[in-house]
């Protein structure tokens, strides 16, 4: 079977020869009805019968996204897709560097691998749950369609992780696969595993910030897992990265279009002061300082997903050859890090300073640093839009010590520049840095649906080009 070809004949589209693996095929077919029940209960509310213009992979090569068609979301052909195997691939890092990549789970790393797969898998349905009500306030059919494309692909990412659990982890894997359908984002009794995935996504600016910041963390984690010595995980993540890129596109261009519309409205109204918030809001757009606050919130929540700056778990995963660094294959060192150091931001006598730490223990910090660089590049593109209108304002990422709940800075309060604050000062200044209740109420007041083709809500600009090069009046969602 050509590894790039996807078998669409059975219930579960795949390029892993499921037809020749009866045990796994039966397990996935048994899991399938529970997944559909979860999707109908927790997927996009009110639009399950609508026809959505969605893309589906017809192969796993870069041109494999050629198939666009209308489909009801519950009928979407979710499946199991792995990137092509690399002949003669070896483990690229850690104590097993240079050994043949594992095609089966190495016994001594079984628990570690399973946990990494479960944590990654848990984030996928969580984001669908967080976004389930957004369709009702979509600013356009174009944006609604992008939301639903992100949702079905997060669903497919869940399938990807469940396949690994079902195929390689026996009874334990089947139990974990069931549990992935039982947890619920924000539920008091059965929450999702990571904090950022239990937050609400109450409005579309939050959605765009989530897909810019939090899906970018997803990219970093998938890039690190794509280096894994466990080859099925590596191949799974390499294909998932092609889908993740679209999610970040939705986030970055979404925020860009919000900023553009705000700047256009300010220019039309001859408003030059970005802090003249009351006047700007009367134009039906979101003022730049509030967009900055949203960025502060989502950036800081996402930083917590990287865990503690110094982490034995991260060191063990690297040393064992399970999880590498961001783009490990492009780094120029010995890929084992024994005796190497890395600068880690730490609290020293009440001040934030860089301290040299063992590089193996500082892998979370390194991945987070790579993430910050990646985020800054996107923020720079937002600022070019503001600059093009001559408005004196720049969006900036807050200091990594700001508004943290996990890691070195969880015990302190800091402002967006990294200056330490007392509890009283934080209480006084919090609404300067993070969205206040009145900010949230204002944004919510703008969330009026726009369901006519080629029409857009007052607070967002149209995209530069349509999906699949469709014209502006194209009906991306045929609402049932």
N, C-alpha and C positions, 0 to 999 in steps of 0.2 A: 504493500500500500504506500503510495506517495505521501510522505509525512505532511506535505503542504495541503493535501486534499482533505476536505472535511466531508465525512460521511453523513448525509442528511436523511438517510433512509429510515433510521430507527427513531425511537422516542427521544433519544439524547444525541444531538449532533456531536461528533467527536472526530479527532484525528489520532486516537490512541488505540485503535483496533479493539474497541469495546466488544464487538461481535465475537471476538476470539477469547474473551475473558468473562465467562458466564457468571462467575462469583461476583465480580465487581459490577457487572451489568445489572444483575438482579438486585444488588444492594442499592444502586443508584435509582433503579426503577421503583424500588420500594420507598425510597426517600422522596421521590418526585411529587407524589400527591400532597405530602406535608409541606413541601416547598410552595406548591401552587396555593394551598390554603393560607400559608403565611403571606404570600404576595397579595392575594385577594383581601386579606384582613389588614395588612400593614403597608401595602404599596399605595401608589397615588390614588387618593380618595376622590371618587366622582368621575373618573375618566377611564375606568377599566374597559368600557365598551367602545370607547372612541378609537377611531383609526388614526394611527400616528405614523408619520413618515420617518421610519427608523432605518439605520444601517445595520447590517449583519455581516459577520465575517464569512466569506466563502472560501478563504484559505488563510494561512498564517504568514504569507509573505507580505511585504510592505504595501503591495497593491491589492491586498485581499479584502479591502473594505469597499469593494465595488458595488455591493448589492444594497440598494435603497428601495424600500417599498412600504406601502401602508400595511400596518398590522395592529391588531388589538394586543395590548401589552400582555395579557395572560396567555396569548398564543405565541408570543415571541419564542424563537427556537434557542433557548439557553443550551449550553453544552460545555464540553470539555475540550479545550484547545491548548496544545503545548507548542512552543517554538521548536523548530527542527533540532534534532540531536546533532551535536558537533562531534564528529568522529575523532576518537583518541583524546577526548577532553580529559584534563587532569585537574586535581584540586588546586586552586590558585593561591592558597594562603594557609597559614596556621601550621600545626605540627605535622599534618599529612600532605603538605605542599609537594606537588610533583607526582603524587600517587594517582592512579586512575580514579576518576570521579565515581562516586557510589551510585549504582543503579537500584540498590535496595537500602533500607534503613540500617545503618550500623548499630548493632545492639546497644553499645555503651552510650549512644547519643539519642536513643529512642525518645526518652521523656522530653529532652530539650527541644528536639525537632517538632514533636507533637505540639508542645506549648507554643512555639513560634507560629506554627501553621494555624492553630486555633485562634491566637490573638489577631493575626492578620485576617483570618476568616470572619471574626466577630465584627470587625469594623465595616464590612461590606453591607450586610443587612441593616446595620445600625444607621448608616447614612440614608438609606431608603426610608427607614422609619422616621428619621428626623425631618425629611423633606416631603412627607406624604400629603400635607395640606396645601403645598405651595401652588399647585396647578390652579386652584380656585382664584388666586390673585395674580395670575401670570400677566406681565405687562405687554405680551404679544404672543401670537401663535408660534412665532419663531423661538421665543424664549421658552414657551411651554414645551415645545418639541425637544429643545436642548436638555431641559430638566428630565424629561422622560427617557432620553437617550442615556443620560448619566445614570438614571435609576436602573434601567435594564442591564447596563454594563456592570454596575455594582452587584446586581443579582448574578451575573455570569461569573464575576470574581468569587462570589460565594461558592458557586458550582466548582470552580477551579480548586479551591481549598478542600471542599468536601470530597472531591475525587481523590486527592492525596490521602485524606484521612481514611476513606473507604478501602482504597487499594493497598495501603502500606501499614495500617495500624490495627487491623483486625477488629475485635469487639470494642476495644477502647476507641478506635476511630469512629465506629458506628454510633457509639454513645455520644461522642463529641459532636458528630454531625447533627444528631437530634437536638442537642443542647443549643446549637447555633440558631435553631428555629424557635427556641423557647424563650431565650432572653429578649428583652424589649428595651429600646432606648428610653432612658429617663424613668423606668419603672422602679418603684421603691423596693420591691421584693426581688426582682430578677433583672437588674440593670445590665447594660453592656459593660464589657470589661475595662474600657478606657474612658476616662472622665470626659474628654472632648466629645465623645460619641453619645453622651447622655444629656448634652445641652440641647435646648430648643433651637430650631431654625425658623424664627417667626416671620421673616420677611425676605424679599428677594435680594436686598443688599447683603443680608446675612448669608444667603445661598451663594452669591458670587464670591464673598469673602471666604466662605468655607471651601469652595472649589478652588480658589486661588491658594489659600494658606494650608488647609488641612489635606487636600488632595496632593499638594506638593510634598507634605510629609509622607503621604502614601507612596509617592514617586521615590523618595529617598530610601524608604524602607524596602520597597520592591527592588530598587537598584542594588541594595546591600544583599538581599536574599537571592537575587539573580546570579550572584557570585558563588552561591553555595556549592560545596562539594557534593551535596545530595542532588544529583542531576535532574530528577523529575521536578524538584522544587525550583531549581534554576530555570529550567525550560518553561515552567508554568509562569514564573514571574516575568521572564523576558517577553512573553506574549502579553501579559497583563499591562506591561508598560506602554504598549501601543494604544491601549484603551485609555489609560490614565492621562496620556497627553491631551486627549480631547477634553477631559474634565477640567484640566488646568486652563485650556483654551477658553472654555465657557466662563471660568472665573475671571481670568485676566481681561478678556474682551468685555465681559459684563460690567466690571468695575470701570473700565475705560469708557464705556458708553454712558454710564451714570455721570462720570466726571465731565465728559464732553457736553452732555445736555445741560449740566449745571453751568458750565462756562459759557455756552451759547446763550442761555437765558440771562446770565449776568451781563453779557455784552449787549444783548438786545435791549435790556433795561438800563444800560449805562451805569451799572453798579461795578465799581472798581475795588471796593473793600470786601475781601472774602469773609470778614468777621461781622459784616452787616447782616446778621443771621435772620432777623425778623423780616427784613425786606426780601431777602433771597428766598426764604421759605414761601412767601406770598406768591412767588412765581411758579409754585408747584414742583420745585426741584429740591434735591438734598444738598445742603450747604457743605462746602469742603471740610470745615472743622468737624462736622458730624461724620463724614466719610473717614476722616483721620481717626476718630474715636472707635469706629467699627474695626478699622485696621488694627488698632492697638489691642482690642479685645480678641480678635481671632488669631492674631500673631501670638499673643501670650498664651492663649489656651492651647495652641498647637505646639508651642515649645515644650509644654508639659508631656506631650506624647513621646518625647525623646528619653524620658526617664531621668534618673540621677546622672549627674556629670561623671561621677566615678562609679563604675558598675562592674561587680564580679561576674554577673550573668553575661554582660556584653563581652567581657574578656574571655570567658569560657566558650562562648559561641564562636568567637573568632579563632581562638586557639584550637578548637575542635574541627575547624573547617566548615562550620554550619552556616555562618552569616559573616560576610565580608564587610569592607568599607564601601562607601559610595564610589562606584566605578573603579573598583580594586584593580581591574586589569589595565588601567591607565597609569597607575601610581608607580613611581620609581624608587622602590626600597626593597628590603629583603622579604616583605610580605609575611614576616613572622613576628617582628616587633619585640623580640626578646631584648631587654635592656634599653630599648628606645624610650624617649619621653615625649610628652605633648603638653603645651600650655593650657591650663584649665582655669577658668574664672572661678575664684573662691572668695569667701568672706575672710578677711584677715584684719583682726583688730577693728572690726566695724567698717572696714573699707573693702571695696571690690577690686581685687588684684589678680593678675595672672600668676599662677604657680605651676612649676613644672611637675608633672605627674607621670607615672608609668603609662606609656602609650597604649598598652593593652587594656588598662583599666579606664582609660579616657576615651574609648571608642564612641560612646554616646555623645560626648562633647564634640568630637571631631565631626560626626555625622550632623550634629546640630549646627556647627560652624558652616559646613557645606550648604546646609539648608538656608541659613541666613544670607549667604552670598547669592544663592539662587533667587530668594525672595527679593533682595535688593535690586536685582536686574529687572524684575517685573515692575517694581515700584518706580524705578527710573523711567520706564516707558509711560507710566501714568503721569509722571511729572512733566514729561515732554508735551503731553496734551495741554496741561495747565499753562505751561510756559508759552505754547503757541498762541494762547489768547492774551498773553501779557498780564496775567493775574499774579500778584505777588504772594504765592503760596506754594509750599512743597509738602508732599506727604512723606513722612519719615517713619521708619520702623522704630519702635521704642527699644530701650535698653533691655537686654535679656533678663535683667533682674526684676523688671516691671511685672507686677500682677501674676506672680508665680505661686503654684500650689504644690509643685513637686520639685525636688532637687535642692541645690545649695541655697536658693533664695526664697524658699517657701516660708521661712521663719521670719522674714523681714518685710517691710514696706518700702518701696522705692518709687520715685517718679519716673517719667519716661526717659529722662537723661541718666538714670542710675543713681541719683542722689537719695540717700537714706531719709525716710520720713518717720516721724512718730505716728502712733495710731491715730492721735487727734488730727495731725496734719493730713494723713491719708483720708480720713473721714471728710475733712473740709474740702480737699482737692479732688476727690475721686471722680466727681462728675465733670471735671476739666479734662480728664483722661479717658474715661469710659462712658458709653451712652447712658444718659440719665433716663428716668421714667418719661420725662417730657420729650426727650429725643426719640425714644421708642414709640411713644404715642403719635408723634408727628410722622415718623416713617410709616407706621401702620396706617395712618390716615391717607397716605398716598397709594396704598396697595389696592387700587381699584382695577379689576380685571379688564383687559382689552382683548376681546376674542375675534375681532374683525381682521381678515387678512390685510397685511400692509399697514396696520394701525399700531401705534405704540403709546404706552402710557406717557404722561407729561414729563416724567422724571428720568427717562432713558432715551438715548439716541438710537436710531435704526443701525443695524450692522452694515459694514462696508460691502459685504457680499453675502448671498444667501447660502444655505446648506445645499450641497450638491449642485451649486451654481444655479439654483432656482431663482426666478424673478421675485420681486418684492411682494407681489399679490398672491404668491403661491400659498395654498391652504395646507400648512404643515401638520395641523391636527384637524381632523373632521370630528367635531364634538358630537357625541351620540346624544 
